[in-house]
Amino acid sequence: MRYSPKYNVWVNREGSYAYREYNDSKLNGPLKIHQRSDGSKFLNTKSPGIIELDQLVADCFIPMPQDGKKYVLIHKDGKKENCAFSNLEWQWVPRFNPLDTLRTLPNGITVTFEGKFYEGEQELPLVKEVGDADTNRIVAIDPYVEYYRRNYYKSMSRRTAYPDDLMADAEFVEGNPSLLQHPRIVHLDMDYLNFSYDNLKWVEEGSQVYQEYVKKKRADIDAQTIALNPNHPNPLMK
């Protein structure tokens, strides 16, 4: 059994037994599980009131992913009376129509399935290198886009966003990151500048494909830095 601080109730994995403890141990005991005509089950407590049994079991054994996305709890076998944790799953609810090729994010940036980014009708260019006056170099970097928004003081302030993050927010990345322990985005063709929807996939950070991608990306960025500084004696400063 596991305890849910949210509901102040203990429940077993099968969703067949619920128990509450009180300051007065004499009051401790199992809680009656009620069932509706549609099969769904619930507890009727004085506080907090009605507790959906599937929500209680999920809270204890498979908590909802906390990644800012919307989820609904489903019963895998379609039977609402089966509240065993193995029958429950958090199903991601997309924010966008799967057929939409243009998706506008809360920050106002419009993302296309091809991996392009717009502020209104103006395409935001990728910032791929920066100047380093201290070392007299041009340094290739992990690319980003920049845009401007009014801040608390009503003046315009510069903001930046990484393309991979924008594509993920627009739900253009294949896979479900909530199923991974350390989700990361990999570019399937190993080209870190190709942000097309069919080139991006969620993978585990420790996977071989992701580690190979990171190694290749770092090598490509270093090669670009060297190319940008043909007359510098030590462009990588190593």
C-alpha positions in Angstrom: 0.0 0.0 0.0 1.0 3.6 -0.5 0.0 6.8 1.1 -1.4 9.8 -0.9 -0.8 13.2 0.9 -3.1 14.8 -1.6 -6.1 12.8 -0.4 -4.8 11.6 3.1 -5.6 8.0 2.2 -3.7 4.8 1.8 -4.6 2.5 -1.1 -3.3 -0.8 -2.6 -2.0 -1.4 -6.1 -5.1 -3.2 -7.2 -7.4 -0.4 -6.2 -9.4 -2.8 -4.1 -8.6 -1.5 -0.6 -8.4 2.0 0.8 -7.5 2.9 4.3 -7.4 6.2 6.4 -5.5 6.9 9.6 -6.6 9.4 12.2 -5.0 11.1 15.2 -7.2 8.9 17.2 -6.1 5.4 16.2 -9.4 4.0 17.3 -11.0 5.6 14.2 -8.5 4.0 11.8 -10.0 1.6 9.3 -10.9 0.8 5.7 -13.0 3.1 3.6 -16.0 1.9 1.7 -15.5 1.8 -2.1 -18.6 2.9 -3.9 -19.4 2.1 -7.6 -21.6 4.1 -10.0 -23.8 2.7 -12.7 -21.1 3.3 -15.3 -18.6 1.2 -13.3 -16.5 4.1 -12.0 -15.5 3.9 -8.3 -15.1 6.5 -5.6 -14.7 7.1 -1.9 -17.1 9.4 -0.1 -15.1 11.1 2.7 -15.9 13.9 5.0 -12.7 15.6 3.8 -12.0 16.3 1.0 -15.3 14.7 -0.1 -15.6 12.6 -3.2 -12.3 10.9 -4.1 -12.2 9.1 -7.5 -10.5 5.8 -6.9 -8.6 5.7 -10.2 -7.2 9.2 -9.4 -6.2 8.0 -5.9 -4.4 4.9 -7.2 -2.7 6.9 -9.9 -1.5 9.6 -7.4 0.2 6.9 -5.4 1.6 4.6 -8.1 1.8 6.5 -11.4 1.7 10.2 -10.7 0.7 12.5 -13.6 3.8 13.9 -15.5 4.7 17.4 -14.4 5.9 18.7 -17.7 3.3 21.5 -18.3 1.3 19.4 -20.7 -2.3 18.3 -20.3 -3.1 14.7 -19.5 -6.2 12.6 -18.9 -6.3 9.3 -16.9 -7.5 6.4 -19.0 -8.3 2.7 -18.2 -6.4 0.6 -20.7 -9.1 -2.1 -20.9 -11.9 0.4 -21.1 -13.4 -0.8 -17.9 -13.9 2.0 -15.4 -14.3 -0.5 -12.5 -10.7 -1.8 -13.0 -8.7 0.7 -11.0 -5.5 -1.4 -10.7 -2.4 0.7 -11.3 -1.4 -1.6 -14.2 -4.6 -0.7 -16.0 -4.2 3.1 -15.6 -2.3 5.4 -17.9 -1.9 9.1 -18.3 -2.7 10.0 -21.9 -1.3 13.2 -23.3 -3.9 15.5 -24.7 -2.4 17.5 -27.7 -2.8 21.2 -27.6 -2.8 21.4 -31.4 -4.7 19.8 -34.2 -2.4 17.1 -35.6 -3.1 18.4 -39.1 -1.9 21.9 -38.4 1.4 22.7 -40.1 1.6 26.1 -38.5 1.3 26.4 -34.7 1.5 29.6 -32.6 3.0 29.2 -29.2 2.0 31.2 -26.0 5.1 33.4 -26.5 3.7 34.5 -29.9 6.2 32.7 -32.1 4.7 30.7 -34.9 6.4 27.3 -35.6 6.1 25.4 -38.9 6.5 21.7 -39.4 9.5 22.4 -41.6 11.4 23.9 -38.6 11.0 27.5 -39.3 10.1 30.2 -36.8 8.1 33.4 -37.4 7.3 36.6 -35.6 4.1 37.6 -37.4 5.1 37.3 -41.1 8.8 37.8 -40.5 11.0 34.7 -40.3 13.3 34.7 -37.3 16.9 33.9 -38.4 19.0 31.4 -36.6 21.9 32.9 -34.5 24.6 30.3 -35.2 27.8 32.2 -34.2 28.9 35.1 -32.0 31.9 37.3 -31.9 34.4 37.0 -29.0 36.4 40.3 -28.9 38.5 39.1 -26.0 40.0 36.3 -28.1 39.5 37.9 -31.5 37.4 34.9 -32.7 34.0 34.1 -34.1 32.6 31.2 -32.2 30.1 28.8 -33.5 27.3 28.1 -31.0 24.3 26.0 -30.3 21.8 28.0 -32.5 19.0 30.0 -31.2 16.4 32.5 -32.3 16.0 35.9 -30.7 12.9 38.0 -30.3 11.7 41.0 -28.3 8.9 41.4 -25.8 7.8 44.3 -23.5 9.0 43.8 -19.9 7.6 44.9 -16.6 8.9 48.4 -17.2 7.1 48.6 -20.6 10.4 48.6 -22.5 11.4 46.0 -25.1 13.7 43.3 -23.8 15.6 40.7 -25.8 14.6 37.0 -25.4 16.0 33.8 -26.9 14.7 30.4 -27.6 16.3 27.2 -28.8 14.7 25.7 -32.0 14.5 22.2 -30.4 12.5 23.6 -27.5 10.2 25.5 -29.9 9.6 22.4 -32.0 8.8 20.4 -28.8 6.4 23.1 -27.5 4.7 23.0 -30.8 4.4 19.2 -30.5 6.3 18.6 -33.7 8.7 16.0 -32.1 7.9 12.3 -32.5 7.4 10.3 -29.3 6.1 10.9 -25.7 8.8 12.4 -23.4 6.7 11.5 -20.3 7.6 7.9 -20.9 11.3 8.6 -20.6 13.3 9.2 -17.5 15.6 11.8 -19.0 14.0 12.8 -22.4 16.2 14.5 -25.0 15.7 15.4 -28.6 17.8 13.7 -31.3 18.1 14.8 -34.9 17.8 11.5 -36.9 20.1 12.6 -39.7 22.7 13.8 -37.2 22.4 17.4 -38.7 21.8 19.7 -35.7 20.6 22.4 -38.1 17.8 20.3 -39.6 14.7 21.1 -37.4 12.1 19.5 -39.7 9.4 17.6 -37.8 10.3 14.3 -39.4 13.9 14.6 -38.3 13.2 15.0 -34.5 12.5 12.3 -32.0 12.4 12.0 -28.2 15.0 9.5 -26.9 16.5 8.7 -23.6 19.6 10.8 -22.6 21.7 7.7 -22.0 20.9 6.0 -25.3 23.6 5.4 -27.8 21.8 7.3 -30.6 21.6 10.4 -28.4 25.2 10.2 -27.3 26.4 9.8 -30.9 24.3 12.7 -31.9 25.8 15.0 -29.2 29.3 13.9 -30.1 28.6 14.6 -33.8 27.0 18.0 -33.0 30.0 19.1 -30.9 32.4 18.1 -33.6 30.4 20.0 -36.2 30.3 23.1 -34.1 34.0 22.9 -33.5 34.6 22.5 -37.2 32.5 25.5 -38.0 34.4 27.6 -35.4 37.7 26.6 -37.2 36.2 27.5 -40.6 35.1 30.9 -39.3 38.6 31.8 -38.1 41.0 30.8 -40.9 43.8 33.0 -39.7 43.5 32.4 -36.0 46.4 30.3 -34.5 44.1 28.5 -32.1 40.5 28.9 -33.0 39.2 26.4 -30.5 41.3 27.9 -27.7 42.2 24.4 -26.4 
